[in-house]
Amino acid sequence: MTGRVCAGPLEALAGDRLNPIADGRAVAVRRGRAVLAYANVCPHTGSPVAGGLVRDGVAVCPQHFWRFEATTGRCIGPSGGLHPLPVTVVDGQVWVELDDPAPPVGWRQRLLARARDYDRASDYAVRMAGPDRQPPHPNGAGHQHLPTAAPPPPTAVASTESG
């Protein structure tokens, strides 16, 4: 079951930012006479996108600066995107259909799900794939030898003794 909430008058919605609506469960943005609404969750970290700026048709997450097409919610760059919500405008009032909130998931369930899906070999390969990374130390210690700058040469200090 979904809930229908009023986001306010059409003219009151800003077109330059993601406006929080429905107690922060969703965001809405006005694009001319059209209104678009999305769930207030960034697919990157699950942080809220409310307050993010919209410029040249691109909405930006205020937490980690992921960018989304304002008209579709599609992520620019990595896959994924904002979850779109149905919008209707009736007599100048904006109405948004919200999804039922997901039941809360405890930390234990989150950790167990992560453990079931975790692939240590793949994770290690990804971590080691960077161009500035070197393979583990041959003695098996696993520490990294990262390049370091040579210390500066000592400078001579002139003595100014008067006698």
Stockholm file with secondary structure:
# STOCKHOLM 1.0

chainA/1-163         MTGRVCAGPLEALAGDRLNPIADGRAVAVRRGRAVLAYANVCPHTGSPVAGGLVRDGVAVCPQHFWRFEATTGRCIGPSGGLHPLPVTVVDGQVWVELDDPAPPVGWRQRLLARARDYDRASDYAVRMAGPDRQPPHPNGAGHQHLPTAAPPPPTAVASTESG
#=GR chainA/1-163 SS CCEEEEEEEGGGSCSSBCEEEGGGTEEEEEETTEEEEEESCCTTTSCCCTTCBEETTEEECTTTCCEEETTTCBEESSSCBCCEECEEEETTEEEEEECCCCCCCCHHHHHHHHHHHCCHHHHHHHHHTSTTCCCCCTTSCCCCCCCCCCCCCCCCCCCCCCC
#=GC SS_cons         CCEEEEEEEGGGSCSSBCEEEGGGTEEEEEETTEEEEEESCCTTTSCCCTTCBEETTEEECTTTCCEEETTTCBEESSSCBCCEECEEEETTEEEEEECCCCCCCCHHHHHHHHHHHCCHHHHHHHHHTSTTCCCCCTTSCCCCCCCCCCCCCCCCCCCCCCC
//
